[in-house]
Structure formats: structure tokens, C-alpha cells
């Protein structure tokens, strides 16, 4: 599987909107409407760059123009390709970083930038298994972010709601681990692995099933094409 790191602030000072306008042009109408709802500083920019990158990367993989791809969302927001065969994928963004995972089976990825002022001990005590809440009480925000991303990655792979995954036991083991839902609410199991990211970010990826997997790390950045009509399929892919 591949995990793409997508910086969301590269070149932000070079454009009035904080991103090249042609990136918004390749989004569909639903995505553009969702981007316009971003009222806080930087929200629209981060949304446009992340979702345009998804289309560009998938377009390169499928040999299709990014704007021509039809992307739909499941009941709880899990994205998927419509009308064409292609890889399973998952997108997450936090702060100025997005992650995109591509895999041959259902996948979930999550990245989190720890939030100052969040009462992680209270949240972990309320929602996490006892072993995990003790870890958070001892190590604070870093431990909470690590556990949170593992849980959310599993939930995304299952196409469920985050509230369904808070009790998932994800603390044990180094490297890849198999996670099962003791309540049976989410169909699993999942194979979970942390994603190495620069501090203070935390990240994790989960694949449906308990078979091991390997990860190929990739980087996406925007490259303005000299001939837009002929180069959409390679734009930004490294």
C-alpha cells in the first residue's frame, strides 16, 4: 500500500486564495460547495489542496483526468470511486498536513495535530479501555493522539462512525498489530500500523483483515504544468 504525505501550506503565500486556482477547478460541485463553507482562516485552502491532491493522485493511477473522476461518500462519509475500478483509499488532514492511503483492500488513515487545552485524561477515562486511559494519564497528549489515530484508522477502514471505535483496544504491541472489536459493532479485524510523521503529528493506518502489509511512503506537491491539457495525469506526482 502507499501513504502519500500532502503538505497543505506549500506556496500558500504565492496566491491570493492561498492555493493555485486551477486546483479548485478540478473539484466537483459538491467539493467546491464544501470548500466554500470553510469560514476559519485556512480551512478553504486546506480542503481544496487536500481534495485536489486526491484527484490528481488517483487520476495518475487510473490514467484519467482528475476532474473526470466521480467520487462518492458512504453513509458516514467514507469516500470511494464510482463507475470505475480502482484502489481503496482514505484521506485525513489535520493542521497543515494531509495523508492519503491507497490499498488493495478497505483502508483507513488518520493524522492528528494534538490540540492544546483538550482534556485528554477526562476523554480517555470516559471512552478508552482502562489500560489505555492509564497510558494517557501518564503520558498525556502524545499518548492520546497515538491511540486516537489508531482507533480512527480502524473506524475509517470499516466505514463506520468514530463513536463506534472509542472502545477498540489498540494499545498493545509494537509495529503492526491486529485489532478486533470486542463489542462486534464494527466488522473487522484490522491490521494497524503507526505512520512516522514529524513532531508533533501522530498518524496511523489500518487495513481490513489480519494479513500483514508493507507501506511505501510517497510525497505529493503541486507542480504547475506547462501544458495543462496534456499533463493532468502526472501533475504533482513524485
C-alpha angles and dihedrals in degrees: 000000000000130000115196121202111212118191108211099197101050108129092357092141093055097069133052092233093039094251138058108278092226089069091065090047092066094054120095122243094264091053092047090051091050089049091053090057091066104107102165118086111278097007095111092045093050092047095049095046094046096047094042089052090053091054094046094049094045090045090055091049094049098035090240133128107261093231091054095061117107110216122185134182130228126230093284097035103272107153124226141167117260128209096004133070114245146133125305109252142185132194130201132170135183129166108339098332133083129187125205120191123197119190143158092241133036109303139184128195131184136185125187134188105205112246120227113233095026111136096227095169092056093047094047092048091052101043112016129077114266095257091054096045088053090053091051092048089054102040104023127199097002093056092044093052091048093052094041094054092049091052095045092048089056092047092050092050088053093045091235139129122279091237088063092060106047093097095048109125103234104147103089128091138021123256116002118003136180115239125197129185108240090199095053092227093122123049109237165075107214134194108224133195133173117242116227109235136162115272133301093024123094124198142176139180129206132193124198110251131034099264115119120248140191126229128222111199117216136178127220124199132162118265116185105226119230090212106030098186094055101036107048091107095060100033112129097356119132 
